[in-house]
């Protein structure tokens, strides 16, 4: 046996020393990991743990052709922490000022202002922990961010915005300067590439990334996605240590929403509105274009309008521009409303296309009272024998009133509500209102004669449009819709919207008969010759409503009175009448001062717009003429109904 | 007895040294592994940041392209550069309502046998072969 290389005494000493050292280390480890664990973990968590949110990308809003109406992008915002600046970087300040297009004196003022006194009511919110590089989710709109005030009531300025929306090239050039304390924050931004196009439908998201109006607000649940987060550790320079990632919930990007709005159609409509605005200088105007077969909106535009990219630059007195007046404002629909009385009378077989009406008397007896009949705008050669087609074509007020009176309050009210008046049509955006239709028990005897001609009732532009679509759609009231599909982040369809029938209002036969009668409006004899489209049968109805306006009374009070100098001109129709493919409503409010002869008639102001729109939509929507059967039937109709 | 205890201590020492070497190499391996994990995690994070940056640029570019294609701007450019482009006013598809076969035959015949009014009197010529 070998003697070994050490004496047993030394070996024992060495072994004991080693065991003591190991024992010491083990004891210390036990102390740290067991006894002191909680307090140490608390310190570590406080100093090293980092919570990082992962912001989900908001989904896009697409038009019917897949074009972007709203999208999300990230913007780089350049800022400076004046308290992190180094003196040796000062010679490069003028270069930075030149790059960002800021006067050197202004830049120097910002860079040298390191404190500020605490205002009595802080104008900007404090944001703690806004450090360089950690601004993925920082909101860059606050131009100044500061630390909490010290004992003397002064705040350290930690961030001052220098420039928004820094392009890539400029970003690289600024980084090359290497000025410590000058850094970028990334800020989520909503972009509307088409600017004001369909802005009332699309809506907008504010700077705090909150959806405010339109589809942005209605479909926010789908669009916004779900933010994620990760918890890990950071080093002494506040940099994330990805190897110590503890937990992570990834962000789920928002779904995209595809609308039925066709950018091309919408553009045509907005051009027409621009033309109307330039020609007539109205107070407001609205145009709606839909496919009457499924109720989907192809275009909806209002004048005045706004650009959602710059919504915050609108002065308070211009905020009304953001209102979707087609669904949020009401007006008296006027003669267009006569389609309700005519359709109801035909459906109830109270009148037929061969019926004759005596429109010569200016008073009738109704519910035991003598009721004055509304005046006629058209002089019939034989007012004692006016046919139903003439009632429609020449917009006979008394003819429509007779039909309503013959129906009676209850039945007429049922049809009025059936056509969608006095209730919301569940249109998803714009703050739809129900309009004004009093309960039938509150009607005076005169009311039925006025409601029949579109007075004593108020509706939205959309309600009147949908009522006309009932005629175009074989008597069925459809829910007006604007969302076609919801798609996930991978582009797969999650939900598809289909047509929704709200009510069967009249039979298909009645609807077709009314459509044929309405074809007489856009003819040489009708009230809207200007709406006629060559080669196509147009069915529609004009409306010219005297406006109810505030008038100061001798006693100083304000009363609403009908003012004959102010009108709302409208034309609501569809074509081809035999096989409707598109329904168009044009409503122009208060265009009298620029209208021919000083009165904004529907046939003079709105009907030409209908024609221009229709002519432009024919190639876009590939609308095919469907003339012969309906035209022949209408000709036969008129011939047969002549006394 | 003394020899045995010395031998045991020697063996113990050797075992201890082997254990320390083994433990040390395990420790070094763990350190190396953790370092590699850290490097990989940082690389992944950098890659993720790069992907996010590319996505960000792509989104911004897409929005810019769509913005440049908006109808109002295209109209303005058309006017500024006097391109004279006009909106399509007719469907570039002709809907044939009559008998298609008949229509095609007529068109073919029109080429082979033009109508008498459009036909010009042509002298009949014969080419003679040279022998």
Interface residues (C-beta under 8 A of the other chain):
Chain A: X1 X2 X3 X4 X5 X6 X8 X11 X12 X14 X15 X18 X57 X67 X68 X71 X72 X73 X74 X168 X186 X191 X193 X194 X195 X197 X240 X241 X242 X243 X245 X263 X264 X267 X615 X616 X618 X619 X620 X622 X624
Chain B: X2 X3 X4 X5 X6 X7 X9 X10 X12 X13 X16 X34 X37 X38 X41 X42 X44 X45 X55 X56 X57 X59 X60 X62 X63 X64 X66 X67 X69 X70 X71 X72 X87 X88 X89 X90 X91 X93 X95
